[in-house]
Amino acid sequence: MKHKKIKIISISTLMLAGIIISCSDSGDSSEITSGSSSGSNSNCPTKTCDDFKTQAQAQATYNSNKTCYKNLDRDGNGKACESLK
């Protein structure tokens, strides 16, 4: 019984790690696409500037994964959702 619990925990941990890595690693190929929203990475969570109350919140999200959240920086200057205060 003890070995079964360890096995389940190990498998769950590996699955979670795979999900996290898939978002952070798989966005590189979408950088090569034409920049249209249809070329976005489906493994990344969808976020828009409307999802944030402040520019600082949007910036923190953008900084956490610039590949997944590149749409928060429309002009490519490194500042997310500049219209927010």
Phi, psi and omega in degrees: 000319181297320180293327180294318179296317179297319180297316180295317179296319180297315180296317179298318179296317179296320179296317179296317179298320179297320178294316180296314181293324183298325178286317185285331182265329190278352182285344183300323182290331180286341176295334183279338182293175188291358179091001178283155182294339179289344178267011183288160183278122183287347178279349183269142175295145179274120177226141173233169180299333178295344180280355185239147177271331182229159177294326180297321178295315179296320181296318179297319178294313178302314181295333182291334178194088185295336178287312181293323188252028182298337179292345177284344179243078186299323183266000174071022182265004178090359179248120182277141171046058184298342180284344178277152179266000000 
